[in-house]
Amino acid sequence: MITQTVEIIWNNRNKQHYLSKNYIFTKIGDTFSVSVFDLPNNSTINVKAKCDYCGDETPPEFTYGDYYRQALSSPVKTYACNKPKCNFKKRFDMASYRQQRGELNEKNPFYFHFEENVMKLLKSYLNENGNLHQMKNKTKGNRILNIFQRHQEFDIIEMAIRLGYEEQDLRNNPLLGLSRKEMNSEHRQNEQFEEVKAAILEFMEEHKRFPTYEEACMLKGMNTAKLDKLGGIHAVRQRMGINDSTYLIDDRGWPNKSSYEWMVAQFLIHNNVPYKREQRPFINNGHRSDFTFYTEEGLTIHLELWGYDETSGGIVAEEYVEKKARKMELYKEHEKEIQLVSLKRSMFERATYDQIQSELKRILGPILKMKLKELEQEVMIPPTMLSNEQLLEEFLKYSIDGKTTPLFWDLTNNLRVAILKRFKSYEVFLKQNNFQPNKESTNVPIEYLFEACEACINEDGSLLNLKSYLERNKNRFKGFISKARNNGGFFNVKLSFFSNCVEKGITIFEDDQMFLIGVAQKKITNITRQNEEQRLFAIDILEKLGVDYQTIHFRHFNLRFTDEEVREIRNCKKKGVTYAELTKKFNASSSTIKEVLHGPTYSHIV
């Protein structure tokens, strides 16, 4: 609580209350100071407080009654603001409190976040079945395996041994296979990876696509334990190097970002459903939906394929959930204009391809029956699948007379990627096909980099970590880091992009506005070459946005730790490591550590 005392006027209604709190009465109409915690529980007097999870201050209209209901009347005595991340942490603290009192049950959220509850379930299964054989073929056993898959901080073999299960039985168990020590050995993991890789490659040779989790588990010599110990189907795919769009290009030539998108696209294509991709549901906003349908009656339907939810772990998942919440709020605001259809990632994870197609038919059945507008659906032939002669033929379409070299950036993205993959560089491609390089052919216009900026905002929520975003998406934005440097560096690219957003009326979110404020106040210390021209550029953008940068107190965003280090810091804190120990271990100030744990904070100066 920031507000400590408030001024109250004696009147007949409050007299008895404050006398009971040992305040000395003077006369009706007199003003006196009262401790905020002596106010009535339903008081409507405005107060200021900070969120116990992120440090943000309450809105101006926040009352003591609000604080009492949300914090003081709560068993955990903490206040959480409206951010999804903070609400999630408050709910977890409530679950911890109920767990300690023995009030949490399986129907409650977070029940299986606690080791003792998982142990209890596994013990019950062992008492009923006597062993862990063929768990996957039993309803309760399969449920337990799913819980261990979601909560990989728990080890089923270690727990079984602690419950008295013989290690020799584990060794001979056809499902679990080996003891924990052997299963975790580097040699055994490499050996298992090669087994899994061979089985998946055989499947891909036959079906021309990557298998789903369920399909992979059914392959010869495969089981859930093998996949889960290697990090799951997505980790296996990444380790196999199958990260580009080669295996995710649908029959219309669109390079999908995930196998889930690819399956939805294939379903729509083969059911002759007209649709568009990556459309903007909201005016003046950078959000895009996955699929869009237009009815003849004028109704617009957007389909969203959601990735993570509140139960997913990790920093990326937390950020995704926050972004999803913002997007859902916008959909609710525009529910009279547009209709939303949601698909969850979970429906794709534990099913065969045929089961997924059947489920899509059930969910999207109403859309199939609608009269949809016919749209021009140009079928793209992926350049990666063309021969060298066909690739040259496609390239010549961009030459004015068949002799003049087109600019590299005038080619489509798919065509550029295919040329770079096959010939290493545009210059090599031109030379082998007897074209003279155009002096401007490799100069990238800064507007082209806006594509990466827009993708970064859509997926990360801001441009704060544009460089790390490009590093994580090297296949999609190959060479963009050097191209950004050639255009004055990431600093200039960001400023140019924000200026472009202002001109087109596209929303600049709070985190990015704070970056601009830091530039305007000369407080972005990690930018060593900021000049006065760039500062004035930032000020101009803020003034057009109507933001008074001089009245905002700026706090630096934490950019110095990697995702792995952030996870380690947060895990250490959960285990009870003190701030002093964390500052020493990570060689950082306590304020920086708190920023990692709770996020950056900033407020208007009063």
RAPE-V384509 format. One record per helix or strand of 3 or more residues. SS is the DSSP state (helix for helix, strand for strand). FROM is the first residue (numbers start at 1). TO is the last residue. Records with the same first field share a line. If there is no record, write none. Layout:
SS: FROM-TO ; FROM-TO
This chain:
strand: 5-9 ; 31-35 ; 291-295 ; 300-306 ; 338-344
helix: 15-20 ; 36-38 ; 64-72 ; 84-100 ; 111-113 ; 115-129 ; 135-137 ; 139-150 ; 156-162 ; 167-171 ; 180-183 ; 186-207 ; 213-217 ; 224-229 ; 233-239 ; 245-248 ; 259-270 ; 315-333 ; 346-349 ; 353-369 ; 383-385 ; 388-396 ; 408-410 ; 413-423 ; 426-432 ; 446-460 ; 466-472 ; 480-486 ; 489-504 ; 510-520 ; 532-545 ; 549-551 ; 563-574 ; 579-586 ; 590-598
